[in-house]
Amino acid sequence: MKVSIVVASYNNKKDTIEFLKSIKNLEFPKEQLEVIIVDNGSDDGTPKIIRKSFPHIKLIKLKKNFGAPHALNLGFKKARGKYILKCDNDVVLEKKALKILLDYLKSHPGIAIVGPKNYFKNPPKKIAPAAAKFNFWLGTTSTYKNLNKKHFVDYMQGSTILFPKRILGEIGYLDEDYGLWLFDDQDFCLRATRKGYRVAYQPQAVIWHSTEEITNARPKKKLGQWYKNKLRFIIKNANILQIITSFSLQFFSIPYYAFFYKDGTSRAIINGFWWNIKNINKTLLARKQ
């Protein structure tokens, strides 16, 4: 088996079916491909329609939503492929995307993780900022300016990334303590770079992703998860001076967001600090590891 496509799903039947149809259209030998979907307790009929319409797919059903990192790790362990294509279930793969990513990875042995150019599904010609960098001094993320050009990057947002399965033995699996989602991808890529590997952005490979739709559908939930996990990511991976400066900036931004914005950002930052205070011992243990 050459490639295992591993996906976590949760109550997103329409997008999941669209994603699976795009796999059928891939220009890649189907006998060298396996698809593993780990369903996080969906109650919208997703597992039933997968079994009916795509019986060849390996489906793992969980009783409840344990979060994407947990589900994906289960899929990684079950994967038989030499390479793993980790995908969100709301993406559509361009027919040559997998071949382009695999050819690039095989020809660059120093690269551990490669990701494609992301377009939004809506609007479909707008590039999504999937290749990004994190500033530990400021506690901020930013994207690379020219997303039509290949880059070595800090991290690829994990809507779609390809990596050799063997690196899991070196850098470990996704950190499940990030919960439902967000910042597990940044953490995974950072561990790869700290082991001496590189993370690459290959824009010749293309996918479409429902990022805007998701963000607009659950802004408060996303904000809360974002700040909780961003602060945990900093505690786990930054040096002491970086923690002091970035946490100071986050803390003193609370009045600004409370006065100028009414979107729940200030409350999300406060809750993020409180969660990380309560869970500091567990995060410090992860930092040592």
KACOR-V132474 format. One record per residue. N is the residue number from 1. RES is the residue in one letter. D_FIRST is the distance of its C-alpha to the first C-alpha in whole Angstrom. Layout:
((N RES D_FIRST) (N RES D_FIRST))
This chain:
((1 M 0) (2 K 4) (3 V 6) (4 S 8) (5 I 11) (6 V 14) (7 V 17) (8 A 20) (9 S 23) (10 Y 27) (11 N 29) (12 N 28) (13 K 27) (14 K 28) (15 D 26) (16 T 23) (17 I 23) (18 E 24) (19 F 21) (20 L 19) (21 K 21) (22 S 20) (23 I 16) (24 K 17) (25 N 19) (26 L 16) (27 E 16) (28 F 12) (29 P 10) (30 K 10) (31 E 8) (32 Q 5) (33 L 6) (34 E 7) (35 V 11) (36 I 13) (37 I 17) (38 V 19) (39 D 23) (40 N 26) (41 G 28) (42 S 29) (43 D 32) (44 D 32) (45 G 30) (46 T 26) (47 P 24) (48 K 26) (49 I 26) (50 I 22) (51 R 22) (52 K 24) (53 S 23) (54 F 19) (55 P 18) (56 H 15) (57 I 14) (58 K 14) (59 L 17) (60 I 19) (61 K 23) (62 L 25) (63 K 29) (64 K 30) (65 N 29) (66 F 28) (67 G 27) (68 A 24) (69 P 23) (70 H 23) (71 A 21) (72 L 19) (73 N 19) (74 L 18) (75 G 15) (76 F 14) (77 K 14) (78 K 12) (79 A 9) (80 R 6) (81 G 5) (82 K 7) (83 Y 9) (84 I 11) (85 L 13) (86 K 16) (87 C 18) (88 D 21) (89 N 22) (90 D 25) (91 V 23) (92 V 22) (93 L 20) (94 E 21) (95 K 19) (96 K 19) (97 A 18) (98 L 14) (99 K 15) (100 I 18) (101 L 17) (102 L 14) (103 D 16) (104 Y 18) (105 L 17) (106 K 15) (107 S 19) (108 H 21) (109 P 20) (110 G 22) (111 I 21) (112 A 19) (113 I 19) (114 V 20) (115 G 21) (116 P 22) (117 K 26) (118 N 27) (119 Y 29) (120 F 31) (121 K 31) (122 N 34) (123 P 36) (124 P 33) (125 K 34) (126 K 35) (127 I 32) (128 A 31) (129 P 32) (130 A 28) (131 A 29) (132 A 31) (133 K 33) (134 F 35) (135 N 38) (136 F 39) (137 W 43) (138 L 43) (139 G 41) (140 T 39) (141 T 36) (142 S 37) (143 T 34) (144 Y 34) (145 K 37) (146 N 35) (147 L 32) (148 N 32) (149 K 31) (150 K 28) (151 H 29) (152 F 28) (153 V 29) (154 D 30) (155 Y 27) (156 M 25) (157 Q 26) (158 G 23) (159 S 23) (160 T 19) (161 I 18) (162 L 15) (163 F 14) (164 P 12) (165 K 12) (166 R 14) (167 I 17) (168 L 17) (169 G 19) (170 E 21) (171 I 22) (172 G 22) (173 Y 21) (174 L 22) (175 D 26) (176 E 27) (177 D 31) (178 Y 31) (179 G 31) (180 L 30) (181 W 28) (182 L 30) (183 F 30) (184 D 27) (185 D 25) (186 Q 28) (187 D 28) (188 F 24) (189 C 24) (190 L 28) (191 R 26) (192 A 24) (193 T 27) (194 R 29) (195 K 26) (196 G 27) (197 Y 24) (198 R 25) (199 V 24) (200 A 24) (201 Y 25) (202 Q 24) (203 P 26) (204 Q 24) (205 A 22) (206 V 23) (207 I 23) (208 W 26) (209 H 27) (210 S 29) (211 T 31) (212 E 34) (213 E 34) (214 I 33) (215 T 36) (216 N 38) (217 A 38) (218 R 38) (219 P 40) (220 K 41) (221 K 38) (222 K 36) (223 L 39) (224 G 40) (225 Q 36) (226 W 36) (227 Y 39) (228 K 38) (229 N 35) (230 K 36) (231 L 39) (232 R 37) (233 F 34) (234 I 37) (235 I 39) (236 K 35) (237 N 35) (238 A 38) (239 N 41) (240 I 44) (241 L 46) (242 Q 43) (243 I 43) (244 I 47) (245 T 47) (246 S 44) (247 F 46) (248 S 49) (249 L 48) (250 Q 46) (251 F 49) (252 F 52) (253 S 50) (254 I 51) (255 P 54) (256 Y 53) (257 Y 50) (258 A 53) (259 F 56) (260 F 54) (261 Y 51) (262 K 51) (263 D 47) (264 G 47) (265 T 46) (266 S 48) (267 R 48) (268 A 44) (269 I 45) (270 I 47) (271 N 45) (272 G 42) (273 F 45) (274 W 46) (275 W 42) (276 N 41) (277 I 45) (278 K 44) (279 N 40) (280 I 41) (281 N 41) (282 K 37) (283 T 37) (284 L 38) (285 L 36) (286 A 33) (287 R 35) (288 K 36) (289 Q 32))
